[in-house]
Amino acid sequence: MSETARQRARVRLPADVTRPFQVYVNGVLKREGTDYVVRDGTLLFEDELKEEGRLGILRWTSIVLGIAGSYGRNDSVDVLYEVDGQPVVAAKLPLELAP
């Protein structure tokens, strides 16, 4: 896929997130300003991120029977922050396409 055809990803932050917080994509710490920006309660990523869609019955059956594995791309965005001094992890936040 060409650079111009890439779709940016957007992730809505949980309502109780306050700064400072850390953002991880697939377990790798990301940096604000370099990897993402924060705008109106959302994280905007320049990189294309994807979630594996729902598996069809044929694909699901082949995985259960051990005929095939699930090798679709499945990016995960996690946010680590504090609420009342206690660490909180918002894991596997839903991905959206940015407008």
MOPAC internal coordinates of N, CA, C and O (Angstrom, degrees):
PM7 1SCF
backbone

  N    0.0000 0     0.00 0     0.00 0    0    0    0
  C    1.4491 1     0.00 0     0.00 0    1    0    0
  C    1.5225 1   108.22 1     0.00 0    2    1    0
  O    1.2310 1   119.89 1   -43.83 1    3    2    1
  N    1.2967 1   117.82 1   136.17 1    3    2    1
  C    1.4562 1   121.76 1  -177.55 1    5    3    2
  C    1.5235 1   110.85 1   -74.24 1    6    5    3
  O    1.2310 1   121.50 1   -19.42 1    7    6    5
  N    1.3297 1   114.73 1   160.58 1    7    6    5
  C    1.4588 1   120.04 1   179.80 1    9    7    6
  C    1.5297 1   111.84 1   -60.09 1   10    9    7
  O    1.2310 1   120.09 1   144.29 1   11   10    9
  N    1.3344 1   117.44 1   -35.71 1   11   10    9
  C    1.4534 1   120.27 1  -177.44 1   13   11   10
  C    1.5200 1   112.25 1   -75.09 1   14   13   11
  O    1.2310 1   119.77 1   159.70 1   15   14   13
  N    1.3245 1   118.04 1   -20.30 1   15   14   13
  C    1.4638 1   121.21 1  -177.28 1   17   15   14
  C    1.5287 1   112.57 1   -91.79 1   18   17   15
  O    1.2310 1   120.03 1   173.79 1   19   18   17
  N    1.3155 1   117.55 1    -6.21 1   19   18   17
  C    1.4594 1   120.03 1  -178.65 1   21   19   18
  C    1.5188 1   111.51 1   -65.43 1   22   21   19
  O    1.2310 1   121.24 1   -36.26 1   23   22   21
  N    1.3207 1   115.24 1   143.74 1   23   22   21
  C    1.4626 1   121.60 1   176.27 1   25   23   22
  C    1.5234 1   109.17 1  -100.98 1   26   25   23
  O    1.2310 1   120.53 1   -51.77 1   27   26   25
  N    1.3162 1   116.58 1   128.23 1   27   26   25
  C    1.4605 1   120.22 1   176.35 1   29   27   26
  C    1.5178 1   109.19 1   -73.90 1   30   29   27
  O    1.2310 1   120.81 1   -28.83 1   31   30   29
  N    1.3154 1   116.06 1   151.17 1   31   30   29
  C    1.4588 1   121.26 1  -179.64 1   33   31   30
  C    1.5237 1   110.09 1  -104.54 1   34   33   31
  O    1.2310 1   121.64 1   -30.62 1   35   34   33
  N    1.3308 1   114.47 1   149.38 1   35   34   33
  C    1.4600 1   121.96 1   177.47 1   37   35   34
  C    1.5258 1   107.68 1  -129.58 1   38   37   35
  O    1.2310 1   120.81 1   -40.64 1   39   38   37
  N    1.3401 1   116.05 1   139.36 1   39   38   37
  C    1.4623 1   122.18 1   177.20 1   41   39   38
  C    1.5133 1   107.88 1  -131.84 1   42   41   39
  O    1.2310 1   120.76 1   -55.12 1   43   42   41
  N    1.3217 1   116.15 1   124.88 1   43   42   41
  C    1.4731 1   120.33 1   177.99 1   45   43   42
  C    1.5269 1   109.31 1   -78.85 1   46   45   43
  O    1.2310 1   121.21 1   -48.26 1   47   46   45
  N    1.3240 1   115.29 1   131.74 1   47   46   45
  C    1.4589 1   120.38 1   177.70 1   49   47   46
  C    1.5245 1   109.97 1   -77.45 1   50   49   47
  O    1.2310 1   119.82 1   -34.77 1   51   50   49
  N    1.3378 1   117.96 1   145.23 1   51   50   49
  C    1.4608 1   119.89 1   173.31 1   53   51   50
  C    1.5386 1   110.04 1   -58.59 1   54   53   51
  O    1.2310 1   120.54 1   -29.49 1   55   54   53
  N    1.3019 1   116.58 1   150.51 1   55   54   53
  C    1.4674 1   121.95 1  -174.52 1   57   55   54
  C    1.5255 1   113.12 1   -61.04 1   58   57   55
  O    1.2310 1   119.78 1   151.30 1   59   58   57
  N    1.3419 1   118.03 1   -28.70 1   59   58   57
  C    1.4620 1   119.99 1  -176.39 1   61   59   58
  C    1.5308 1   114.31 1   -92.16 1   62   61   59
  O    1.2310 1   119.59 1  -171.66 1   63   62   61
  N    1.3186 1   118.39 1     8.34 1   63   62   61
  C    1.4602 1   121.45 1   178.53 1   65   63   62
  C    1.5193 1   109.67 1   -73.65 1   66   65   63
  O    1.2310 1   121.24 1   -50.13 1   67   66   65
  N    1.3317 1   115.22 1   129.87 1   67   66   65
  C    1.4599 1   121.89 1   172.74 1   69   67   66
  C    1.5259 1   107.78 1  -129.35 1   70   69   67
  O    1.2310 1   121.27 1   -22.09 1   71   70   69
  N    1.2979 1   115.17 1   157.91 1   71   70   69
  C    1.4633 1   119.34 1   176.90 1   73   71   70
  C    1.5087 1   109.71 1   -73.93 1   74   73   71
  O    1.2310 1   119.31 1   -31.03 1   75   74   73
  N    1.2937 1   118.93 1   148.97 1   75   74   73
  C    1.4557 1   127.91 1    -2.23 1   77   75   74
  C    1.5316 1   110.76 1   -81.80 1   78   77   75
  O    1.2310 1   120.99 1   -27.52 1   79   78   77
  N    1.3213 1   115.71 1   152.48 1   79   78   77
  C    1.4561 1   121.43 1   174.09 1   81   79   78
  C    1.5195 1   108.74 1  -143.92 1   82   81   79
  O    1.2310 1   120.89 1   -18.32 1   83   82   81
  N    1.3242 1   115.90 1   161.68 1   83   82   81
  C    1.4588 1   121.85 1   178.87 1   85   83   82
  C    1.5154 1   108.96 1  -118.25 1   86   85   83
  O    1.2310 1   121.04 1   -36.06 1   87   86   85
  N    1.3235 1   115.61 1   143.94 1   87   86   85
  C    1.4595 1   122.21 1  -179.60 1   89   87   86
  C    1.5193 1   108.93 1  -117.85 1   90   89   87
  O    1.2310 1   121.09 1   -49.20 1   91   90   89
  N    1.3189 1   115.52 1   130.80 1   91   90   89
  C    1.4599 1   122.49 1   178.43 1   93   91   90
  C    1.5195 1   109.08 1  -122.30 1   94   93   91
  O    1.2310 1   120.34 1   -44.82 1   95   94   93
  N    1.3238 1   116.96 1   135.18 1   95   94   93
  C    1.4577 1   122.43 1   172.51 1   97   95   94
  C    1.5236 1   106.58 1  -117.46 1   98   97   95
  O    1.2310 1   120.98 1   -61.18 1   99   98   97
  N    1.3215 1   115.73 1   118.82 1   99   98   97
  C    1.4598 1   121.72 1  -177.27 1  101   99   98
  C    1.5286 1   111.79 1    54.20 1  102  101   99
  O    1.2310 1   120.95 1  -143.84 1  103  102  101
  N    1.3477 1   115.80 1    36.16 1  103  102  101
  C    1.4569 1   121.78 1   177.24 1  105  103  102
  C    1.5144 1   115.33 1    83.04 1  106  105  103
  O    1.2310 1   119.99 1  -177.76 1  107  106  105
  N    1.3272 1   117.62 1     2.24 1  107  106  105
  C    1.4630 1   121.65 1  -178.66 1  109  107  106
  C    1.5261 1   108.94 1  -106.46 1  110  109  107
  O    1.2310 1   120.66 1   -53.83 1  111  110  109
  N    1.3369 1   116.34 1   126.17 1  111  110  109
  C    1.4604 1   121.72 1   179.37 1  113  111  110
  C    1.5244 1   110.40 1   -62.66 1  114  113  111
  O    1.2310 1   120.50 1   -48.27 1  115  114  113
  N    1.3297 1   116.66 1   131.73 1  115  114  113
  C    1.4603 1   122.93 1   178.90 1  117  115  114
  C    1.5201 1   109.55 1  -110.19 1  118  117  115
  O    1.2310 1   121.11 1   -22.41 1  119  118  117
  N    1.3370 1   115.48 1   157.59 1  119  118  117
  C    1.4603 1   120.94 1  -176.28 1  121  119  118
  C    1.5229 1   111.05 1  -113.20 1  122  121  119
  O    1.2310 1   121.94 1   -47.73 1  123  122  121
  N    1.3366 1   113.89 1   132.27 1  123  122  121
  C    1.4636 1   119.27 1   176.95 1  125  123  122
  C    1.5185 1   109.56 1   -65.24 1  126  125  123
  O    1.2310 1   121.03 1   -41.70 1  127  126  125
  N    1.3101 1   115.64 1   138.30 1  127  126  125
  C    1.4523 1   121.08 1  -179.82 1  129  127  126
  C    1.5191 1   112.76 1    91.46 1  130  129  127
  O    1.2310 1   120.29 1   149.06 1  131  130  129
  N    1.3182 1   117.05 1   -30.94 1  131  130  129
  C    1.4584 1   121.82 1   178.12 1  133  131  130
  C    1.5215 1   110.89 1   -99.59 1  134  133  131
  O    1.2310 1   120.68 1   130.01 1  135  134  133
  N    1.3347 1   116.30 1   -49.99 1  135  134  133
  C    1.4643 1   121.61 1  -175.67 1  137  135  134
  C    1.5293 1   112.82 1  -101.09 1  138  137  135
  O    1.2310 1   120.48 1   154.15 1  139  138  137
  N    1.3189 1   116.68 1   -25.85 1  139  138  137
  C    1.4693 1   121.30 1  -178.33 1  141  139  138
  C    1.5129 1   109.54 1  -157.18 1  142  141  139
  O    1.2310 1   120.84 1   -16.30 1  143  142  141
  N    1.3331 1   116.00 1   163.70 1  143  142  141
  C    1.4532 1   122.35 1   170.90 1  145  143  142
  C    1.5203 1   107.62 1  -126.07 1  146  145  143
  O    1.2310 1   121.06 1   -24.20 1  147  146  145
  N    1.3299 1   115.59 1   155.80 1  147  146  145
  C    1.4582 1   121.38 1   177.47 1  149  147  146
  C    1.5217 1   107.38 1  -105.69 1  150  149  147
  O    1.2310 1   121.02 1   -53.78 1  151  150  149
  N    1.3447 1   115.65 1   126.22 1  151  150  149
  C    1.4635 1   119.69 1  -179.33 1  153  151  150
  C    1.5296 1   108.90 1  -147.18 1  154  153  151
  O    1.2310 1   120.64 1   -57.98 1  155  154  153
  N    1.3251 1   116.39 1   122.02 1  155  154  153
  C    1.4667 1   122.49 1   175.46 1  157  155  154
  C    1.5258 1   113.01 1    52.66 1  158  157  155
  O    1.2310 1   120.60 1  -133.40 1  159  158  157
  N    1.3197 1   116.45 1    46.60 1  159  158  157
  C    1.4657 1   120.63 1   176.62 1  161  159  158
  C    1.5186 1   114.56 1    74.28 1  162  161  159
  O    1.2310 1   120.44 1  -162.60 1  163  162  161
  N    1.3258 1   116.77 1    17.40 1  163  162  161
  C    1.4618 1   120.19 1   177.67 1  165  163  162
  C    1.5266 1   110.10 1  -131.19 1  166  165  163
  O    1.2310 1   121.63 1   -23.82 1  167  166  165
  N    1.3122 1   114.49 1   156.18 1  167  166  165
  C    1.4537 1   122.19 1   171.39 1  169  167  166
  C    1.5192 1   106.85 1   -98.95 1  170  169  167
  O    1.2310 1   119.96 1   -50.59 1  171  170  169
  N    1.3172 1   117.67 1   129.41 1  171  170  169
  C    1.4546 1   122.15 1   176.59 1  173  171  170
  C    1.5220 1   108.37 1  -112.70 1  174  173  171
  O    1.2310 1   121.15 1   -58.64 1  175  174  173
  N    1.3173 1   115.40 1   121.36 1  175  174  173
  C    1.4606 1   122.21 1  -178.85 1  177  175  174
  C    1.5169 1   109.68 1  -104.48 1  178  177  175
  O    1.2310 1   120.23 1   -42.95 1  179  178  177
  N    1.3191 1   117.16 1   137.05 1  179  178  177
  C    1.4635 1   121.17 1   174.41 1  181  179  178
  C    1.5279 1   109.76 1   -74.02 1  182  181  179
  O    1.2310 1   120.56 1   147.79 1  183  182  181
  N    1.3189 1   116.53 1   -32.21 1  183  182  181
  C    1.4666 1   120.73 1  -179.48 1  185  183  182
  C    1.5147 1   111.34 1   -74.63 1  186  185  183
  O    1.2310 1   121.43 1   -30.16 1  187  186  185
  N    1.2954 1   114.87 1   149.84 1  187  186  185
  C    1.4564 1   120.74 1   174.66 1  189  187  186
  C    1.5297 1   108.44 1   -77.24 1  190  189  187
  O    1.2310 1   120.48 1   -53.33 1  191  190  189
  N    1.3169 1   116.68 1   126.67 1  191  190  189
  C    1.4573 1   122.36 1   176.54 1  193  191  190
  C    1.5141 1   107.53 1  -120.62 1  194  193  191
  O    1.2310 1   120.63 1   -35.79 1  195  194  193
  N    1.3229 1   116.40 1   144.21 1  195  194  193
  C    1.4631 1   120.31 1  -177.61 1  197  195  194
  C    1.5192 1   110.65 1  -135.74 1  198  197  195
  O    1.2310 1   121.66 1   -32.99 1  199  198  197
  N    1.3258 1   114.43 1   147.01 1  199  198  197
  C    1.4573 1   121.89 1   170.74 1  201  199  198
  C    1.5190 1   107.91 1  -108.80 1  202  201  199
  O    1.2310 1   121.09 1   -38.34 1  203  202  201
  N    1.3237 1   115.53 1   141.66 1  203  202  201
  C    1.4532 1   118.40 1   176.18 1  205  203  202
  C    1.5146 1   108.38 1   -67.00 1  206  205  203
  O    1.2310 1   120.66 1   -49.04 1  207  206  205
  N    1.2981 1   116.34 1   130.96 1  207  206  205
  C    1.4618 1   120.58 1  -179.86 1  209  207  206
  C    1.5201 1   111.53 1   -73.02 1  210  209  207
  O    1.2310 1   121.54 1    -0.48 1  211  210  209
  N    1.2970 1   114.65 1   179.52 1  211  210  209
  C    1.4623 1   119.93 1   177.43 1  213  211  210
  C    1.5161 1   109.26 1   -64.90 1  214  213  211
  O    1.2310 1   121.29 1   -39.05 1  215  214  213
  N    1.3140 1   115.14 1   140.95 1  215  214  213
  C    1.4522 1   120.20 1   179.26 1  217  215  214
  C    1.5234 1   110.17 1   -84.08 1  218  217  215
  O    1.2310 1   120.77 1   -42.88 1  219  218  217
  N    1.3081 1   116.13 1   137.12 1  219  218  217
  C    1.4576 1   120.78 1   174.72 1  221  219  218
  C    1.5216 1   110.27 1   -72.43 1  222  221  219
  O    1.2310 1   120.32 1   -14.12 1  223  222  221
  N    1.3065 1   116.98 1   165.88 1  223  222  221
  C    1.4637 1   121.56 1  -176.38 1  225  223  222
  C    1.5287 1   111.87 1   -61.00 1  226  225  223
  O    1.2310 1   119.91 1   141.64 1  227  226  225
  N    1.3245 1   117.78 1   -38.36 1  227  226  225
  C    1.4609 1   120.65 1   179.94 1  229  227  226
  C    1.5228 1   110.70 1   -65.89 1  230  229  227
  O    1.2310 1   120.21 1   134.01 1  231  230  229
  N    1.3321 1   117.20 1   -45.99 1  231  230  229
  C    1.4749 1   121.04 1   179.48 1  233  231  230
  C    1.5234 1   110.35 1   -65.31 1  234  233  231
  O    1.2310 1   120.03 1   136.71 1  235  234  233
  N    1.3149 1   117.54 1   -43.29 1  235  234  233
  C    1.4633 1   121.68 1   179.78 1  237  235  234
  C    1.5289 1   110.18 1   -61.14 1  238  237  235
  O    1.2310 1   120.37 1   134.55 1  239  238  237
  N    1.3090 1   116.90 1   -45.45 1  239  238  237
  C    1.4589 1   121.31 1   179.88 1  241  239  238
  C    1.5260 1   111.06 1   -62.45 1  242  241  239
  O    1.2310 1   120.16 1   137.51 1  243  242  241
  N    1.3251 1   117.30 1   -42.49 1  243  242  241
  C    1.4625 1   119.58 1  -179.84 1  245  243  242
  C    1.5252 1   111.69 1   -65.27 1  246  245  243
  O    1.2310 1   119.67 1   147.65 1  247  246  245
  N    1.3269 1   118.23 1   -32.35 1  247  246  245
  C    1.4669 1   121.27 1   176.64 1  249  247  246
  C    1.5233 1   109.77 1   -69.45 1  250  249  247
  O    1.2310 1   120.32 1   133.36 1  251  250  249
  N    1.3369 1   117.00 1   -46.64 1  251  250  249
  C    1.4614 1   121.44 1  -179.33 1  253  251  250
  C    1.5291 1   110.80 1   -60.60 1  254  253  251
  O    1.2310 1   120.25 1   140.12 1  255  254  253
  N    1.3234 1   117.12 1   -39.88 1  255  254  253
  C    1.4625 1   121.30 1  -179.34 1  257  255  254
  C    1.5247 1   112.65 1   -79.56 1  258  257  255
  O    1.2310 1   120.01 1   175.81 1  259  258  257
  N    1.3047 1   117.58 1    -4.19 1  259  258  257
  C    1.4583 1   120.69 1   178.31 1  261  259  258
  C    1.5150 1   113.59 1    79.04 1  262  261  259
  O    1.2310 1   120.48 1  -165.25 1  263  262  261
  N    1.3166 1   116.69 1    14.75 1  263  262  261
  C    1.4610 1   120.86 1   179.84 1  265  263  262
  C    1.5304 1   110.50 1   -77.99 1  266  265  263
  O    1.2310 1   120.57 1   143.72 1  267  266  265
  N    1.3009 1   116.51 1   -36.28 1  267  266  265
  C    1.4597 1   121.46 1  -177.97 1  269  267  266
  C    1.5219 1   109.04 1  -143.48 1  270  269  267
  O    1.2310 1   121.19 1   -18.22 1  271  270  269
  N    1.3172 1   115.32 1   161.78 1  271  270  269
  C    1.4587 1   121.32 1   174.72 1  273  271  270
  C    1.5137 1   109.49 1  -106.23 1  274  273  271
  O    1.2310 1   121.19 1    -0.38 1  275  274  273
  N    1.3133 1   115.33 1   179.62 1  275  274  273
  C    1.4573 1   120.38 1   176.63 1  277  275  274
  C    1.5211 1   107.34 1  -105.59 1  278  277  275
  O    1.2310 1   120.40 1   -71.50 1  279  278  277
  N    1.3194 1   116.83 1   108.50 1  279  278  277
  C    1.4490 1   120.58 1  -174.46 1  281  279  278
  C    1.5235 1   112.91 1  -116.46 1  282  281  279
  O    1.2310 1   120.40 1  -163.04 1  283  282  281
  N    1.3175 1   116.84 1    16.96 1  283  282  281
  C    1.4570 1   119.54 1   178.02 1  285  283  282
  C    1.5192 1   110.98 1   -69.99 1  286  285  283
  O    1.2310 1   120.59 1   -24.00 1  287  286  285
  N    1.3018 1   116.47 1   156.00 1  287  286  285
  C    1.4616 1   121.09 1   178.74 1  289  287  286
  C    1.5161 1   108.59 1   -70.94 1  290  289  287
  O    1.2310 1   120.73 1   -45.85 1  291  290  289
  N    1.3254 1   116.21 1   134.15 1  291  290  289
  C    1.4543 1   120.71 1  -176.46 1  293  291  290
  C    1.5265 1   109.17 1  -144.91 1  294  293  291
  O    1.2310 1   120.62 1  -100.57 1  295  294  293
  N    1.3302 1   116.43 1    79.43 1  295  294  293
  C    1.4603 1   121.21 1  -178.88 1  297  295  294
  C    1.5217 1   110.35 1   -72.60 1  298  297  295
  O    1.2310 1   121.33 1   -33.42 1  299  298  297
  N    1.3230 1   115.06 1   146.58 1  299  298  297
  C    1.4526 1   121.28 1  -178.04 1  301  299  298
  C    1.5256 1   109.60 1  -126.52 1  302  301  299
  O    1.2310 1   120.50 1   -51.42 1  303  302  301
  N    1.3466 1   116.65 1   128.58 1  303  302  301
  C    1.4612 1   121.96 1   177.10 1  305  303  302
  C    1.5232 1   107.95 1  -112.29 1  306  305  303
  O    1.2310 1   121.00 1   -55.71 1  307  306  305
  N    1.3367 1   115.69 1   124.29 1  307  306  305
  C    1.4601 1   122.54 1   179.21 1  309  307  306
  C    1.5292 1   108.35 1  -123.59 1  310  309  307
  O    1.2310 1   120.87 1   -35.89 1  311  310  309
  N    1.3269 1   115.94 1   144.11 1  311  310  309
  C    1.4613 1   121.18 1   178.57 1  313  311  310
  C    1.5261 1   108.37 1  -123.78 1  314  313  311
  O    1.2310 1   121.16 1   -51.57 1  315  314  313
  N    1.3305 1   115.39 1   128.43 1  315  314  313
  C    1.4636 1   122.38 1   178.79 1  317  315  314
  C    1.5216 1   107.89 1  -107.92 1  318  317  315
  O    1.2310 1   120.65 1   -54.49 1  319  318  317
  N    1.3360 1   116.36 1   125.51 1  319  318  317
  C    1.4634 1   121.36 1  -178.42 1  321  319  318
  C    1.5171 1   108.79 1  -151.48 1  322  321  319
  O    1.2310 1   119.92 1    -0.40 1  323  322  321
  N    1.3251 1   117.76 1   179.60 1  323  322  321
  C    1.4657 1   122.11 1   179.80 1  325  323  322
  C    1.5184 1   111.19 1  -119.63 1  326  325  323
  O    1.2310 1   121.32 1   -35.65 1  327  326  325
  N    1.3322 1   115.08 1   144.35 1  327  326  325
  C    1.4610 1   122.55 1   171.82 1  329  327  326
  C    1.5228 1   106.15 1  -129.80 1  330  329  327
  O    1.2310 1   120.48 1   -59.28 1  331  330  329
  N    1.3259 1   116.69 1   120.72 1  331  330  329
  C    1.4749 1   122.43 1  -177.49 1  333  331  330
  C    1.5249 1   111.70 1    52.39 1  334  333  331
  O    1.2310 1   120.94 1  -140.03 1  335  334  333
  N    1.3446 1   115.80 1    39.97 1  335  334  333
  C    1.4565 1   120.75 1   176.78 1  337  335  334
  C    1.5208 1   114.96 1    79.54 1  338  337  335
  O    1.2310 1   120.07 1   179.53 1  339  338  337
  N    1.3176 1   117.47 1    -0.47 1  339  338  337
  C    1.4633 1   121.48 1  -179.84 1  341  339  338
  C    1.5287 1   110.18 1  -104.81 1  342  341  339
  O    1.2310 1   120.65 1   -44.32 1  343  342  341
  N    1.3363 1   116.35 1   135.68 1  343  342  341
  C    1.4687 1   118.53 1   179.28 1  345  343  342
  C    1.5301 1   111.46 1   -68.65 1  346  345  343
  O    1.2310 1   120.99 1   -39.76 1  347  346  345
  N    1.3280 1   115.70 1   140.24 1  347  346  345
  C    1.4625 1   122.89 1   178.64 1  349  347  346
  C    1.5237 1   106.99 1  -131.64 1  350  349  347
  O    1.2310 1   120.69 1   -40.53 1  351  350  349
  N    1.3123 1   116.29 1   139.47 1  351  350  349
  C    1.4598 1   121.26 1   174.74 1  353  351  350
  C    1.5244 1   108.20 1  -119.10 1  354  353  351
  O    1.2310 1   121.00 1   -59.25 1  355  354  353
  N    1.3166 1   115.70 1   120.75 1  355  354  353
  C    1.4720 1   121.32 1   171.73 1  357  355  354
  C    1.5184 1   104.83 1   -96.12 1  358  357  355
  O    1.2310 1   120.76 1   -74.21 1  359  358  357
  N    1.3347 1   116.14 1   105.79 1  359  358  357
  C    1.4575 1   121.23 1  -172.43 1  361  359  358
  C    1.5201 1   112.17 1  -100.46 1  362  361  359
  O    1.2310 1   121.65 1   -32.60 1  363  362  361
  N    1.3223 1   114.45 1   147.40 1  363  362  361
  C    1.4723 1   122.98 1   173.68 1  365  363  362
  C    1.5329 1   110.96 1    52.39 1  366  365  363
  O    1.2310 1   121.01 1  -127.48 1  367  366  365
  N    1.3283 1   115.67 1    52.52 1  367  366  365
  C    1.4546 1   120.52 1   178.95 1  369  367  366
  C    1.5268 1   109.87 1   -65.65 1  370  369  367
  O    1.2310 1   119.91 1   -37.62 1  371  370  369
  N    1.3341 1   117.78 1   142.38 1  371  370  369
  C    1.4693 1   121.09 1  -177.91 1  373  371  370
  C    1.5287 1   112.25 1   -63.39 1  374  373  371
  O    1.2310 1   121.42 1   -41.82 1  375  374  373
  N    1.3167 1   114.89 1   138.18 1  375  374  373
  C    1.4675 1   121.94 1   177.95 1  377  375  374
  C    1.5149 1   109.89 1   -93.96 1  378  377  375
  O    1.2310 1   120.81 1   -36.30 1  379  378  377
  N    1.3282 1   116.06 1   143.70 1  379  378  377
  C    1.4583 1   122.71 1   175.14 1  381  379  378
  C    1.5210 1   107.84 1  -132.12 1  382  381  379
  O    1.2310 1   120.54 1   -19.61 1  383  382  381
  N    1.3091 1   116.56 1   160.39 1  383  382  381
  C    1.4619 1   120.30 1   172.38 1  385  383  382
  C    1.5176 1   108.33 1   -82.95 1  386  385  383
  O    1.2310 1   120.68 1   -46.59 1  387  386  385
  N    1.3174 1   116.30 1   133.41 1  387  386  385
  C    1.4590 1   121.07 1   178.31 1  389  387  386
  C    1.5243 1   109.10 1   -78.46 1  390  389  387
  O    1.2310 1   120.34 1   -38.08 1  391  390  389
  N    1.3283 1   116.95 1   141.92 1  391  390  389
  C    1.4733 1   119.72 1   179.22 1  393  391  390
  C    1.5238 1   111.44 1   -69.08 1  394  393  391
  O    1.2310 1   120.10 1   180.00 1  395  394  393

